[in-house]
């Protein structure tokens, strides 16, 4: 089972990202656009791991207060286009505690440096200049009240993300 810990996006931040995807489409970006129900901010990618209960046990000790995340900028990693999240100590602190809890329970995860971003387009193709896509970026924000354990399955039309469980601000949920 392919697992990751994430913040699911909703409300005005989700709508702003969908609008940005539409703008990019009208400017000629082609590729696999992430559907609204799959927009998220990955905090820790676990990968193939068959015991979601062990993951929940590990992170259930992690507590956090609600905090806001703010969209800030955009860019690309090769053919993946993304929206950025502003530097935020509450977010980074939560990620450090989550990753420490995983490590203490010997649950493997991708140890790459945390670079908060929301993937918007995979296998993107664009013949114009990236600067064109960066002219009118949204600056919405969202209050985070839950961190979710998600499962990723390959479907006929792309990835399907399913929430398994989560921890709420102030304790486990």
Phi, psi and omega in degrees: 000131183268116188241152172205158176254134188208167168254120176282142183261145182208174174062218187294330180290319178296315180296320179297322179289323177295321177296319178298318177300318179297318178299315180297321177300316181293337177273356175108008177287133175239157178147195180264100180282133180290127179290157185307319183290348180257359180291127182200167175245109180286130178259324177207123177266119182268320181084207182293115181203124190270007185231082179296333178296322178294322178296314180296320177300318181295314186273352181295339178279350182276120176247151178208154174269153176306143178215162181259145169244144184235132174294140181203100175083180179201170179181200180212148167248099183055249183258021175248121179258140187217163171252142183266165176241134180298148176305134188208112184297324179297319178296309182297322178296318178297317180297316179301315181293320178297312182295323177296317179297320177297313181298319180298333179260012179057034175269120183290146175207162179290118186268014175302150177304136181291120177234093188297118179206160178240115180292129180248324182218130174253152182051044182290144173231130180207125182268350180275191179268138181305326181304327178299322182284343185262005185289316183236086182259144179287159178228035181291163176226166181212141175276130180262122179241352182209146171244127188252144168270121185243151175246141181242124178233143177279121178256178181297326183246028179122192183283145175241122180255131181234129176286128178265313182195183178194168172245137181263157174306131180093350178157183183289153179234000000 
